[in-house]
Amino acid sequence: MKIQEDPWENYLYFDSKYVLPIVCHATDLPIEKQCLLAMFIHRAVADETISQYKVQGEKLAALLIDFVENEFSFDA
């Protein structure tokens, strides 16, 4: 009996190597920054670009947050 394997599961595993270090970090973040990271991860996985970033994990998250804070004005 041969076990059927879905090829998509391999992609999910390989993507998780890039996603998990972003999600599992030691930095306390306010909810808006957590949402920003979640939206970034969702988009990067959907676009299949998560593995193409040179920087990974917590450093990538920090760079993303710094970019948003420095490039966009949130004055009401």
Residue pairs with C-beta under 8 A, 6 or more apart in sequence:
14 51
15 45
15 50
15 51
17 51
18 50
18 51
18 53
18 56
19 41
19 45
19 50
21 56
21 57
21 58
22 37
22 40
22 41
22 56
22 57
22 58
22 60
22 61
23 37
23 41
25 57
25 58
25 61
26 58
27 58
27 61
27 62
29 37
29 65
33 65
36 64
36 65
36 68
37 61
37 64
37 65
40 64
41 50
44 50
44 53
53 60
55 63
